[in-house]
Amino acid sequence: AEPVRKMMSHLVVENFVQKGFRNVRVLPKKRSVVSSTASYGIVQAQLVAMEELLSMGHWDFAAVSLSEHDMALRSVDDLAATLAAHRGSSFTHTARLWSEHEHRSDLS
């Protein structure tokens, strides 16, 4: 796992950071997670990544979590242009749905 993390860190610096994209990063070694398909490690990695995002301060758009099974259908520029009209909006309603169900007595 460590050789892959080091390679990814090098590629991020080379392809993003050196080109001015300071918001692209690989998790530090102590926070890195080894995961496999359909494992809790994927959830854990996403939670750690969200904590890292929150520690970065203000950002325009939330992260999109992609795995080896996903293929981007739109370019980053196209996504940014599409999302720009929706600043301050959320397309995730998980918290709202959870609060609607937390008072139901039939959930055990």
C-alpha positions in Angstrom: 0.0 0.0 0.0 2.8 2.5 0.8 4.5 2.3 -2.6 1.1 3.0 -4.3 0.5 6.0 -1.9 4.0 7.4 -2.6 3.5 7.0 -6.4 0.1 8.7 -6.2 1.6 11.6 -4.1 4.3 12.1 -6.7 1.8 12.1 -9.5 -0.5 14.6 -7.7 2.4 17.0 -7.2 3.7 16.6 -10.7 0.3 16.8 -12.5 -1.7 19.1 -10.3 0.2 21.0 -7.6 3.0 22.2 -9.9 0.3 23.4 -12.3 -1.4 25.5 -9.6 -4.1 23.1 -8.4 -3.5 23.3 -4.7 -6.7 21.6 -3.7 -5.7 18.1 -5.0 -4.0 15.9 -2.5 -3.3 12.4 -1.3 -4.2 11.6 2.3 -1.2 11.6 4.7 0.2 8.1 5.6 -1.3 8.1 9.1 -4.8 8.8 7.6 -4.5 6.5 4.5 -6.8 3.5 4.3 -6.3 0.2 2.5 -9.6 -0.9 1.0 -11.1 -3.4 -1.4 -14.3 -3.4 -3.5 -17.4 -3.3 -1.4 -15.6 -3.0 1.9 -15.9 -0.7 4.9 -12.5 0.6 4.0 -14.1 2.5 1.1 -16.6 4.2 3.5 -13.8 4.9 5.9 -11.6 6.5 3.2 -14.5 8.7 2.1 -15.1 9.9 5.7 -11.4 10.7 6.2 -11.4 12.6 2.8 -14.4 14.6 3.8 -12.7 15.6 7.1 -9.7 16.7 5.0 -12.0 18.7 2.8 -13.6 20.4 5.8 -10.1 21.3 7.1 -9.3 23.1 3.9 -11.7 25.9 4.6 -14.0 27.3 2.0 -14.5 25.6 -1.3 -16.9 26.1 -4.2 -18.1 22.6 -4.8 -18.2 19.3 -2.9 -16.1 16.3 -3.8 -17.3 13.7 -6.2 -16.1 10.3 -5.0 -15.1 8.1 -7.9 -13.7 4.6 -7.8 -12.1 2.3 -10.3 -15.6 1.3 -11.4 -16.6 4.9 -12.4 -16.0 6.6 -15.7 -16.4 10.4 -16.1 -18.9 11.3 -18.7 -18.2 15.0 -18.6 -15.0 17.0 -18.4 -14.1 18.9 -15.2 -14.6 22.2 -17.0 -18.1 21.1 -18.1 -19.0 20.0 -14.6 -17.8 23.3 -13.1 -19.8 25.3 -15.6 -22.9 23.2 -14.9 -22.5 23.4 -11.1 -21.8 27.2 -11.1 -25.5 28.0 -11.5 -26.2 25.9 -8.3 -23.7 27.5 -5.8 -25.0 27.0 -2.3 -27.3 24.1 -3.3 -27.1 20.6 -2.2 -28.1 17.6 -4.3 -27.7 15.3 -1.3 -30.7 15.0 1.0 -29.3 12.3 3.3 -29.5 14.5 6.4 -33.1 15.6 5.7 -34.1 12.0 5.1 -32.4 10.9 8.3 -34.1 13.5 10.4 -37.5 12.5 8.9 -36.9 8.9 10.0 -35.3 9.4 13.4 -38.6 10.0 15.1 -40.2 6.9 13.7 -40.7 4.2 16.3 -40.7 1.3 13.8 -37.0 1.7 13.0 -34.9 -0.6 15.2 
